[in-house]
Amino acid sequence: MLNFVLSTLTFFIASLYLKRRMSDMDLPMGMTGKLLVFSLALAISYFVGFVADKLLA
């Protein structure tokens, strides 16, 4: 259960960070940018969930 909470929090934190970084670099947030943010945040959250599962189980 803890890995689910950690991965969910990580997803939102990563997506906010990536959106802010793309905005700071003046990259347009079209469909491709949003898909990139979603994909990277999803990969990061999966990784955090995997690590939490391996460390806590």
N, C-alpha and C positions, 0 to 999 in steps of 0.2 A: 504494500500500500504506500509505503514511503517513497518508493521509486516512481510511482505514478504522480505523487504530489511534486516531487523534485523535477521530474521531466515536464510537467505542466507549467510550473513556475519558470523553468529554464526556457521553455518555448516563448512565453510572453516577454521575458526579459531580453532574450536574444532577438526577437522580432522588433522590439522597441529600439534596441541598440542598432540593429542593422538599418532600420528605417532612418534613424537619426544620422548614421554615418553616410548613407546614400544622399540624404538631403544636404549634408555639409559639403559633399563633393559635387553638388549641383547636378546630380544625375536625375533624369526625369523618372517619376514614379508611375509609369504606364503599366500595362498588363505584364510585360516582361520583368519589370522591376519588382512588382508585387509577387510574382511567381518565384523570382530569385530569393526574395526575403523569406517567403514561406518555405521554400525548399531548404535553405540553409538553416533556418530556425528549427525545422523539423529534424534535420540531420543532427544538429547539436543536441536537441532534446532527447532523441533516440540514444545518442552516445551517453548522455548523463544518466538516463534510465538504465542502460546496460551496465554502466560502471557501478551505479548504486545497487543494482541487482546482484552483481558479482561480489561486491564488497560486503553487503549486508546479509547475503543468503548463505 
